[in-house]
Amino acid sequence: MADRVTAVGDTTSLADRKRRAGQRLVIGFHGHTVGDDLRNLIRDVRPAGFVLFARNVAEPAQVRELNRELNSLCDPHRPALICVDQEGGRVQRVKAPATVWPPMRVVGRARNLTADVSRALALELRAMGFNVNFAPVADVDSNPKNPVIGDRSFGNRAADVAAHVVAFVKAHQAVGVAACAKHFPGHGDTHLDSHHDLPVVEREDPQLREVELVPFRAAVAAGVASVMSSHVVYPAWDEDWPATLSARVIPRLLRGEMGYDGVVFSDDLEMKAVHGRWPAEKQVERATLAGVDVLLACHEAPLQEALFRELVYAQERDAGFEKATITSVARVDALRARFFRDAPTPDLALLGTPEHRDLALRALAEGEG
């Protein structure tokens, strides 16, 4: 179990290292309530936050109470990142009576509705207690055979996707929900789903820069709160490692060339693109070299515990790893300081209002017309 970690450092205490290790994890779980096993795991790990899925949702009031309880179990000086994938379309974890939004491809085809949709969606999330949305998808839908992106993308033209991504990010963050541009540096030209396999994008560097990187560059310029890495190999930049585990892709492109210093989340480490290919020790080592701040482990406690232990031990073994961990925790704290406000939580009556439903129907009609 996580509380059996016993390594003790020379310059910082075990408690310091455990605290920092927990702040590099966002965890998922099963069920509508906080059971004893989850409560014990939270006590031991003290994660940065949680991610909810449809399996955690019964109805909005239950979600709001669940999020309240999860936050109450964390350090009051470090409010929990309460995360969700609420993109609209087929990736929408909370459905009716919340507003059911059309796919972003449809929104992208409507006339200047992206900011309005984003703002309404974010307000509904805040009403349920969420403060981080793993959206928007900043991938360009450039491969018709792509099994995982498709209509989740705003479109197949890089400049158009970039414009909609910026509108989405700014509207979300204006009402206090941290946005997340995903899946860096681009999952749109794959023909495999990283949930099930390890995709490879064979484009050359100039093509990648002219297409895949354009929306992410725009998101960074717009002040996006966070970016999510992709479990995709880009041989033009790194022949051996997917972006989540590559020491070349995020450090060189996102951190270096784009100057991004916000939070980078990994995609879920239980996806088959990485899970089972590399042990937890290697995932932690490589993700940290890759510039990933927060590791997502969305399902099972054994992996969450293994990642936590390794995040502690690696600080003990390697001063460079400890320094990187301190930097990552500082980025997470900066996200909290920027977006977690004392403003009153919107009322649940905001969900599915006639105005929001009408907006969704208007986007659908214009985007499919």
C-alpha positions as CSV (number, residue, x, y, z in Angstrom):
1,M,0.0,0.0,0.0
2,A,1.0,3.6,-0.5
3,D,1.7,4.3,3.2
4,R,4.5,1.7,3.2
5,V,6.9,4.0,1.5
6,T,9.9,4.3,3.8
7,A,12.7,6.1,1.9
8,V,14.2,9.0,3.8
9,G,16.2,11.7,2.1
10,D,19.2,13.7,3.3
11,T,17.9,17.2,2.5
12,T,14.1,16.8,2.7
13,S,11.9,14.6,4.7
14,L,9.9,11.6,3.6
15,A,6.8,13.7,4.3
16,D,8.0,16.4,1.9
17,R,8.6,13.8,-0.8
18,K,5.3,12.0,-0.3
19,R,3.4,15.4,-0.4
20,R,5.1,16.3,-3.6
21,A,4.5,12.9,-5.1
22,G,0.8,13.1,-4.4
23,Q,0.6,16.4,-6.1
24,R,1.7,14.9,-9.3
25,L,-1.2,12.5,-9.5
26,V,-4.8,12.8,-10.6
27,I,-6.8,9.7,-10.0
28,G,-10.0,8.1,-11.1
29,F,-12.2,5.6,-9.3
30,H,-15.4,3.6,-9.7
31,G,-18.8,4.3,-8.2
32,H,-21.0,7.2,-7.2
33,T,-19.7,7.6,-3.6
34,V,-16.4,7.7,-1.7
35,G,-15.9,4.2,-0.3
36,D,-13.5,3.2,2.5
37,D,-10.8,1.9,0.1
38,L,-10.8,5.2,-1.9
39,R,-10.9,7.2,1.4
40,N,-7.8,5.3,2.6
41,L,-6.0,5.8,-0.7
42,I,-6.7,9.6,-0.6
43,R,-5.4,9.7,2.9
44,D,-2.2,8.0,1.9
45,V,-1.5,9.6,-1.4
46,R,-3.1,13.1,-1.0
47,P,-3.5,13.4,-4.8
48,A,-3.6,16.7,-6.7
49,G,-7.1,15.8,-7.7
50,F,-9.6,13.5,-9.3
51,V,-11.1,12.8,-12.7
52,L,-14.8,11.7,-13.0
53,F,-16.3,9.6,-15.7
54,A,-19.8,8.6,-16.6
55,R,-19.4,5.7,-14.2
56,N,-19.3,8.2,-11.4
57,V,-22.4,10.1,-12.4
58,A,-26.0,9.4,-11.3
59,E,-27.4,13.0,-11.5
60,P,-26.0,16.5,-11.0
61,A,-26.8,16.9,-7.3
62,Q,-25.0,13.6,-6.6
63,V,-22.0,14.8,-8.7
64,R,-21.8,18.1,-6.8
65,E,-21.9,16.4,-3.4
66,L,-19.3,13.8,-4.6
67,N,-17.0,16.6,-5.7
68,R,-17.5,18.4,-2.4
69,E,-16.6,15.3,-0.5
70,L,-13.5,14.6,-2.6
71,N,-12.3,18.1,-2.1
72,S,-12.9,17.9,1.7
73,L,-10.5,15.0,1.9
74,C,-7.6,16.9,0.5
75,D,-5.3,19.6,1.9
76,P,-7.5,22.7,2.4
77,H,-4.5,24.8,1.3
78,R,-4.3,22.9,-1.9
79,P,-7.9,22.5,-3.2
80,A,-8.4,19.4,-5.4
81,L,-8.3,19.6,-9.1
82,I,-11.8,18.3,-9.9
83,C,-11.5,17.2,-13.5
84,V,-13.7,15.9,-16.2
85,D,-13.8,15.3,-20.0
86,Q,-16.8,17.3,-21.0
87,E,-16.2,18.0,-24.6
88,G,-19.6,17.8,-26.0
89,G,-20.8,15.1,-28.5
90,R,-19.7,11.6,-27.8
91,V,-17.3,12.6,-25.0
92,Q,-19.6,14.2,-22.4
93,R,-19.5,12.5,-19.0
94,V,-22.5,14.3,-17.6
95,K,-25.6,14.3,-19.8
96,A,-29.2,15.3,-19.3
97,P,-30.5,17.1,-17.2
98,A,-27.2,19.0,-18.0
99,T,-27.3,20.4,-21.5
100,V,-26.3,17.9,-24.1
101,W,-23.9,19.7,-26.4
102,P,-23.2,18.8,-30.1
103,P,-19.8,17.6,-31.2
104,M,-17.2,20.3,-31.6
105,R,-17.0,19.6,-35.3
106,V,-20.6,20.8,-35.5
107,V,-19.9,23.8,-33.2
108,G,-17.0,24.6,-35.5
109,R,-19.2,24.8,-38.5
110,A,-21.7,27.1,-36.8
111,R,-21.4,30.9,-37.1
112,N,-19.3,32.2,-34.2
113,L,-21.0,30.2,-31.4
114,T,-17.9,28.5,-30.0
115,A,-17.3,31.1,-27.2
116,D,-21.0,31.0,-26.2
117,V,-21.1,27.2,-26.1
118,S,-17.8,27.1,-24.1
119,R,-19.0,29.7,-21.6
120,A,-22.4,27.9,-21.0
121,L,-20.7,24.5,-20.7
122,A,-18.1,25.8,-18.2
123,L,-20.8,27.4,-16.0
124,E,-22.7,24.1,-15.8
125,L,-19.4,22.4,-14.9
126,R,-18.8,24.9,-12.1
127,A,-22.3,24.4,-10.8
128,M,-21.4,20.7,-10.3
129,G,-18.1,21.5,-8.6
130,F,-15.7,20.9,-11.4
131,N,-12.8,23.3,-11.9
132,V,-10.7,21.6,-14.7
133,N,-12.1,20.5,-18.0
134,F,-10.0,18.3,-20.3
135,A,-11.1,20.2,-23.3
136,P,-10.9,21.5,-26.0
137,V,-9.5,18.9,-28.4
138,A,-6.9,20.9,-30.3
139,D,-6.2,18.0,-32.8
140,V,-6.7,18.7,-36.5
141,D,-9.0,16.1,-38.0
142,S,-6.7,15.4,-40.9
143,N,-7.1,11.6,-41.2
144,P,-10.6,10.3,-42.2
145,K,-9.6,6.9,-40.9
146,N,-8.9,8.2,-37.4
147,P,-11.0,6.1,-35.0
148,V,-10.7,8.3,-31.9
149,I,-10.7,12.0,-32.9
150,G,-13.1,12.6,-35.8
151,D,-15.9,14.8,-34.8
152,R,-14.3,15.7,-31.5
153,S,-12.1,18.1,-33.5
154,F,-13.3,21.5,-34.6
155,G,-12.3,20.6,-38.2
156,N,-9.7,19.6,-40.7
157,R,-8.1,23.0,-41.3
158,A,-5.4,24.0,-38.8
159,A,-6.1,27.7,-38.9
160,D,-9.9,27.1,-38.3
161,V,-9.2,24.7,-35.4
162,A,-6.8,27.2,-33.9
163,A,-9.4,30.0,-33.9
164,H,-12.1,27.8,-32.3
165,V,-9.6,26.5,-29.7
166,V,-8.7,30.0,-28.7
167,A,-12.4,31.0,-28.4
168,F,-13.2,27.9,-26.3
169,V,-10.2,28.4,-24.0
170,K,-10.8,32.1,-23.4
171,A,-14.5,31.6,-22.6
172,H,-13.9,28.7,-20.3
173,Q,-11.3,30.4,-18.3
174,A,-13.2,33.7,-18.1
175,V,-15.7,32.0,-15.9
176,G,-13.2,30.1,-13.7
177,V,-12.8,26.7,-15.4
178,A,-9.2,25.8,-16.4
179,A,-9.1,24.5,-19.9
180,C,-6.8,21.8,-21.3
181,A,-5.7,21.7,-24.9
182,K,-5.2,18.1,-26.0
183,H,-3.6,15.8,-27.2
184,F,-0.2,17.5,-27.7
185,P,1.4,17.5,-30.3
186,G,-1.6,16.2,-32.2
187,H,-3.6,13.0,-32.4
188,G,-5.6,13.9,-35.5
189,D,-3.5,12.0,-38.2
190,T,-3.5,8.6,-36.5
191,H,-5.3,5.5,-37.7
192,L,-5.0,3.7,-34.4
193,D,-6.7,4.6,-31.1
194,S,-4.2,5.0,-28.3
195,H,-6.7,3.5,-25.9
196,H,-6.0,0.2,-27.6
197,D,-2.6,0.5,-29.4
198,L,0.4,2.7,-29.9
199,P,-0.2,5.0,-32.8
200,V,2.6,6.5,-35.0
201,V,2.4,9.7,-37.1
202,E,4.8,9.5,-40.0
203,R,4.6,13.1,-41.1
204,E,7.9,15.1,-41.5
205,D,8.8,18.0,-39.3
206,P,7.6,20.8,-41.7
207,Q,4.2,19.1,-42.1
208,L,3.7,18.7,-38.4
209,R,4.5,22.3,-37.8
210,E,2.1,23.5,-40.5
211,V,-0.8,21.4,-39.2
212,E,-0.6,19.6,-35.8
213,L,1.2,22.4,-33.9
214,V,-0.8,25.3,-35.1
215,P,-3.8,25.0,-32.7
216,F,-1.5,24.3,-29.7
217,R,0.6,27.3,-30.5
218,A,-2.5,29.4,-30.6
219,A,-3.8,27.9,-27.3
220,V,-0.5,28.7,-25.6
221,A,-0.6,32.3,-26.9
222,A,-4.2,32.5,-25.5
223,G,-3.0,31.6,-22.0
224,V,-4.4,28.0,-21.8
225,A,-4.2,26.7,-18.3
226,S,-3.1,23.2,-19.2
227,V,-2.1,20.9,-22.0
228,M,-2.5,17.1,-22.2
229,S,0.2,15.0,-23.9
230,S,-0.6,12.2,-26.4
231,H,0.5,8.6,-26.3
232,V,1.6,8.9,-29.9
233,V,5.0,8.4,-31.5
234,Y,6.3,11.1,-33.9
235,P,9.4,9.6,-35.6
236,A,10.3,13.1,-37.0
237,W,11.0,14.1,-33.5
238,D,11.5,10.9,-31.5
239,E,11.6,7.4,-33.1
240,D,11.5,5.5,-29.8
241,W,9.1,7.1,-27.4
242,P,5.5,8.5,-27.5
243,A,5.2,12.2,-26.6
244,T,4.1,11.5,-23.0
245,L,7.4,9.7,-22.5
246,S,9.7,11.5,-24.9
247,A,12.5,13.8,-23.6
248,R,12.4,15.6,-27.0
249,V,8.8,16.5,-27.9
250,I,7.3,18.5,-25.0
251,P,10.6,20.0,-23.7
252,R,11.7,21.1,-27.2
253,L,8.5,22.1,-28.8
254,L,6.0,23.1,-26.0
255,R,8.3,24.2,-23.3
256,G,11.2,25.5,-25.5
257,E,9.8,26.9,-28.8
258,M,6.4,27.9,-27.6
259,G,7.6,29.0,-24.1
260,Y,4.8,27.2,-22.3
261,D,5.3,27.0,-18.5
262,G,1.8,25.8,-17.5
263,V,0.7,22.4,-16.3
264,V,1.1,19.4,-18.6
265,F,-1.1,16.4,-17.9
266,S,-0.4,13.0,-19.2
267,D,-3.2,11.2,-21.0
268,D,-4.4,8.2,-19.0
269,L,-1.5,5.9,-18.2
270,E,-3.9,2.9,-18.2
271,M,-4.4,3.3,-22.0
272,K,-2.9,0.4,-23.9
273,A,-0.5,2.6,-25.8
274,V,1.6,2.8,-22.7
275,H,0.0,0.4,-20.1
276,G,1.8,-2.9,-20.1
277,R,4.5,-1.7,-22.4
278,W,6.5,0.0,-19.7
279,P,6.4,-0.6,-15.9
280,A,5.4,2.2,-13.5
281,E,9.0,3.0,-12.7
282,K,9.8,3.6,-16.4
283,Q,6.6,5.6,-16.9
284,V,7.4,7.9,-14.0
285,E,11.0,8.4,-15.1
286,R,10.2,9.0,-18.8
287,A,7.2,11.2,-18.2
288,T,9.2,13.4,-15.9
289,L,12.0,13.7,-18.5
290,A,9.2,14.5,-21.0
291,G,8.1,17.5,-19.0
292,V,4.8,16.0,-17.8
293,D,3.8,17.5,-14.5
294,V,0.7,15.5,-13.5
295,L,0.1,11.8,-14.2
296,L,-3.4,10.6,-14.9
297,A,-4.3,7.1,-13.6
298,C,-8.0,6.9,-14.2
299,H,-9.1,3.5,-13.1
300,E,-7.3,1.1,-10.7
301,A,-5.8,1.6,-7.3
302,P,-2.8,-0.8,-7.7
303,L,-1.4,1.4,-10.6
304,Q,-2.1,4.6,-8.7
305,E,-0.2,3.2,-5.6
306,A,2.7,2.0,-7.8
307,L,3.0,5.4,-9.5
308,F,2.9,7.1,-6.1
309,R,5.6,4.9,-4.6
310,E,7.8,5.5,-7.6
311,L,7.3,9.3,-7.5
312,V,8.6,9.2,-3.9
313,Y,11.5,6.8,-4.5
314,A,12.7,8.6,-7.6
315,Q,13.1,11.8,-5.6
316,E,15.3,9.9,-3.2
317,R,17.5,8.5,-5.9
318,D,17.9,11.5,-8.2
319,A,18.3,15.1,-7.2
320,G,17.4,16.1,-10.7
321,F,14.1,14.2,-10.5
322,E,13.4,15.9,-7.1
323,K,14.1,19.3,-8.7
324,A,11.7,18.5,-11.6
325,T,9.1,17.4,-9.1
326,I,9.3,20.7,-7.1
327,T,8.9,22.6,-10.4
328,S,5.8,20.5,-11.4
329,V,4.2,21.0,-8.0
330,A,4.8,24.8,-8.3
331,R,3.0,24.7,-11.7
332,V,0.0,23.0,-10.2
333,D,-0.1,25.5,-7.3
334,A,0.1,28.3,-9.9
335,L,-2.9,26.9,-11.7
336,R,-4.8,26.8,-8.4
337,A,-3.9,30.4,-7.7
338,R,-4.9,31.6,-11.1
339,F,-8.3,29.8,-11.4
340,F,-9.7,28.7,-8.1
341,R,-11.7,31.6,-7.0
342,D,-13.8,32.4,-4.0
343,A,-16.8,33.3,-6.2
344,P,-20.0,31.5,-5.3
345,T,-20.7,28.2,-7.1
346,P,-23.5,28.6,-9.6
347,D,-26.8,27.0,-8.8
348,L,-27.6,23.6,-10.2
349,A,-30.7,25.2,-11.7
350,L,-28.3,26.5,-14.3
351,L,-28.0,23.1,-15.9
352,G,-30.1,22.6,-18.9
353,T,-31.8,26.0,-18.9
354,P,-33.9,26.9,-21.9
355,E,-31.2,29.4,-22.9
356,H,-28.5,26.7,-22.9
357,R,-30.7,24.1,-24.7
358,D,-31.6,26.7,-27.3
359,L,-27.9,27.5,-27.8
360,A,-27.1,23.8,-28.3
361,L,-30.0,23.4,-30.8
362,R,-28.9,26.5,-32.6
363,A,-25.3,25.2,-32.9
364,L,-26.7,21.9,-34.1
365,A,-28.9,23.5,-36.7
366,E,-26.2,25.8,-38.0
367,G,-23.4,23.3,-37.9
368,E,-25.4,20.6,-39.7
369,G,-27.2,22.9,-42.0
